[in-house]
Amino acid sequence: MQIDTLILGAGAAGMMCAAHAGGRVVAIDHAKAPGEKIRISGGGRCNFTNLHCTPEAFLSQNPHFCKSALSRYTQWDFIELVEAHGIAWHEKTLGQLFCDVSAKDIIAMLRGLMQAAGAELWLETSLVEVTRDGDLFRVTLERGGRRNSLVTRNLVLASGGKSIPKMGATGLAYDLARQFGLRVTETSAALVPFTFSDQRFAPLAGVSLPVRARAGSGSFDEAMLFTHRGLSGPAMLQISSYWQEGGDITVDLDPEARLYEALRAKRAEAGRVNLTTELARHLPQRLVDALPEHLGLRLSGNLADQSDAALQALCDALRGWQLRPQGTEGYRTAEVTLGGIDTDDLSSKTMEARPCPGLYAIGEAVDVTGWLGGYNFQWAWSSAMAAARAI
Ligand code: FDA
């Protein structure tokens, strides 16, 4: 059997590409259903894009690489597509767009588009082997215990990254990229909670508060959540993409820098109020109780007992809490994989491999990783469209 395009992986990028590539297209996936990560994303409502999607929200060895695809298929294009299919959506926070009803609506839309385009979807199908034969690829697949061969002009690597192996993530795209002469940058788990060796935050598990979190060049004002294993919440997931193993993270517990003036004002008005009582009006009580242990602070006396210098020192400590995580929860819970197929070996306009014409790489398999908040799906849609238009 000869086809025009074989797409390996029927996730977000693979389905989007299959729906728009034209010609005879087959998308295969070893899973029982397509788009499983779409289904579970955004708490079942899929944070499918972000209103503020710009190249600055993406990490890559080449930060310019994502610009072309993102500008030629934008968040507005995907919103138009979603609306044309009658999928109602809402903005939750920070430009993050979610389905009103279910992430399954996005999967149904993509399946419908594939069907309308005549693209085939072969589930529970795995790749046995692929070889190059002139301008073509010869592929052996295993489907329902049977092997079949096909020949294709274009081969699209859309099998994602390594995050959540339980959901079927494999290193297939990286292996094939290497087989055809492309480089793969170092990969690591990203958008992932931090762990601490001594479970020191277990007594605070469940406490959440807005912070400014920093690691490397990343700085995010979002919520932080204490867990039994360490630190999570959007602020921590975001900076995990910027954190280097063995390095520190910095947490600012007073991101709006209001505490010092607030404590001084309260001291002037009611100096007999206990310092910890007043702090608990600004920070969660359980955290205030744990501050002496974690930040080495002595929180005794009334507000009237505190000099300006003492209040300033307290606020400085709260604003610059340095922590050294033991590690992260790894690929087991990571939302994405940082790194991947080296963008130097791909055309930013078409996603075609320079060393191997006819080979394309899209989505998370490529060394382009977005922030939390719908950016990774937008990269899947945009990179898929770049390849589909070129095919
Ligand atoms: P994706 O992983 O979607 O698809 C790859 C496909 O290839 C899968 O169907 C897999 O089964 C298949 N495959 C893998 N290996 C194979 C093999 N050897 N043989 C055959 N098939 C194979 N992003 C976002 O923007 N907003 C959000 O709300 C969320 N939420 C979220 C929640 C959770 C829990 C996770 C884990 C991730 C997110 N993400 C997210 C990230 C987002 O899911 C991710 O960036 C995209 O799904 C990437 O799309 P791809 O198509 O590249 O890979």
Boltz pocket constraint, residues with backbone or C-beta under 6 A from the ligand:
constraints:
  - pocket:
      binder: B
      contacts: [[A, 8], [A, 9], [A, 10], [A, 11], [A, 12], [A, 13], [A, 14], [A, 28], [A, 29], [A, 30], [A, 31], [A, 33], [A, 34], [A, 35], [A, 36], [A, 37], [A, 38], [A, 40], [A, 41], [A, 42], [A, 43], [A, 46], [A, 47], [A, 48], [A, 49], [A, 125], [A, 126], [A, 127], [A, 158], [A, 159], [A, 160], [A, 161], [A, 163], [A, 164], [A, 167], [A, 168], [A, 169], [A, 170], [A, 171], [A, 172], [A, 333], [A, 334], [A, 335], [A, 336], [A, 362], [A, 363], [A, 364], [A, 365], [A, 371], [A, 373], [A, 374], [A, 375], [A, 376], [A, 377], [A, 378], [A, 380]]
      max_distance: 6.0
